[in-house]
Amino acid sequence: EEDKRFASLTQSKEIKNIVNNVGDAGVVFNFPLLHAGFWYYGKTKKNNHAMQFAKEYFAAMYLTLAETGLLSYVHVHDRPSSENISFWEKEFRGDSSWPSGHIVPYSTLFFKTLQFYGPYWSILPLGLTVVSSIQRMQDGKHFLSDVVGAFWLSAFASEGVRKAAKYKKNHPFYKWVFESEARLSITRHRGAIGPKLVWNY
C-alpha cells in the first residue's frame, strides 16, 4: 500500500556512486564466482565446512533466482520507471517488477553466512543487501515490496536447502534461531480468529 509513496521518496534522491556500484554488482554476483572460490579454498585446505557453505550458497541462490524469475511472470505491478531497463532486466524475467532479482546474491549470502559463520560475519552481506535494495528503488527499477519479497524468498530457499542438505555443523546462533521447534496453528480471542505461533528454544 505504501509502495508508490516510498518510490517517490527514494527516486527524488541522487544515487551515490558506491550505492550504484553495489546495486549493479548484483549481476556479477549472479555468476558462481564467489561460490567456486569458497569451494576451491575448502578443497585445498581440506575444510569441509567451507565446501559445504559454497554448495549451499550456490543452491540457495539459484533456487531463489529461479523463483524470482518465474514469479515475475505473474503480473503484480509494473516497474516504477520503464526507462533504462537493461538486457538482464528484460530477457530473464517477466514484465512484473515483483520480486527483485538483483538483491538475491547478497540476501542468500547473508542467510548462508549467518548459518555457517554466525551473526558477526553476516553483517557485511546484510549491509550489501540493504545498499543494493536502496539502489534498486532509487533507480526506479523496483518497489519496496519487490526487494522485501526477494529477501523472504531468499530466507525460505536458504532454509529449504539447509534442511535438504541435513548439515549439522551450523553456527550455534543459527541453530538457536532456526533449528528450534516451531508450530503454527490458529487461535481464537474474543470471537476473532488469528494465527498462533509456538516457538520452543
Salt bridges, closest charged atoms under 4 A:
GLU2 OE1 - ARG5 NE 2.67
GLU56 OE1 - LYS112 NZ 2.77
ASP78 OD1 - HIS75 NE2 2.76
GLU89 OE2 - ARG136 NH2 2.43
ASP139 OD2 - LYS141 NZ 3.02
ASP146 OD1 - HIS77 NE2 2.76
ASP146 OD2 - HIS142 ND1 3.28
GLU159 OE2 - ARG162 NH2 2.63
GLU179 OE2 - ARG162 NH1 3.61
GLU181 OE2 - ARG183 NH1 3.07
